Amino acid sequence: MYASKSATITPHDTNVINDVPQAIIVSVDGSYNIKLLNDAAVKAHYLVAGLMYPIRPIIIQNTGLPSGAVVVGYYTK
């Protein structure tokens, strides 16, 4: 995948990400509560810092977020 832009995603427990990324990278290892584009519920995902995850999140919850974590979304359009 080749990204044409990136943006920091602000985690929130209920706000939907309007511009859904094609992939994300996180800055801190840990468990992230994420609702994916076609999922019915939020699920916990253990993510490793610095790896690109080709997932399409619509919600990344602030609750339970690892301390100091930054989430960056990557977009192809």
N, C-alpha and C positions, 0 to 999 in steps of 0.2 A: 504494500500500500504506500502510495506517495501522498503525503498531506500537503494541501495548499495553504492551510492556516491552522493556528492553534489558539486556544483561549483557556484561561483559568476558569474552572467551574467552582462556583460558590455552593458548598453543600448546604442543604436545607432539608428538614424532615418531611415537608409536604409539597414544596414548590417544585413544579415540573420544569425540567430543562427544555426550553423552547427549541433551541437549535441543537438537535440530538447529534452528538459526535459519532464518528465511525470507530473511534478507539480512544482509550485513556491511558495515562501514565500517572502513577502516584509517587510521592516523594518519601513516604515512610511505609515500611512493612507493617502489615496488620490486617485486621478484619474491617471490612467496609460493608455497610448496609446499602444495597443497591437494588433498585427496581429496573429491570431491563425493558426495552421497548415492547416486547410481546409477552411479558410475564404478568401474571395476575397479582403478585405480591412481592414485597421487598424480601430479599434473601441476603444472608451474610456470605461474603466472598473474601477469602484470604488472598491479598494481593502483595506482591513483592515489589519494592521500590525500584524504579528505573526500567522495568519491563513494560512493553507496549501490549495492552490487552485489547483485542479486537472485539469489544463489546459495545452495545448501543444503550447506555443508561438514560433513563428519563428522570430518575430520582437518585441522588446520592445523599443519604441522610447524614446530618451533622451529629446526631446522637450516636455515641460509640465510636466516632472517628478517632483514629490514632492522633495523639498530641502532636501538633506542628505539621500535620499533613496538608499537602497541597495537591489538588487534582487538576490535571491539564487534559483538555479534550482536543482531539485532532480531527480535522475536517478535510474532505476531498473536494468540496464545492465552495 
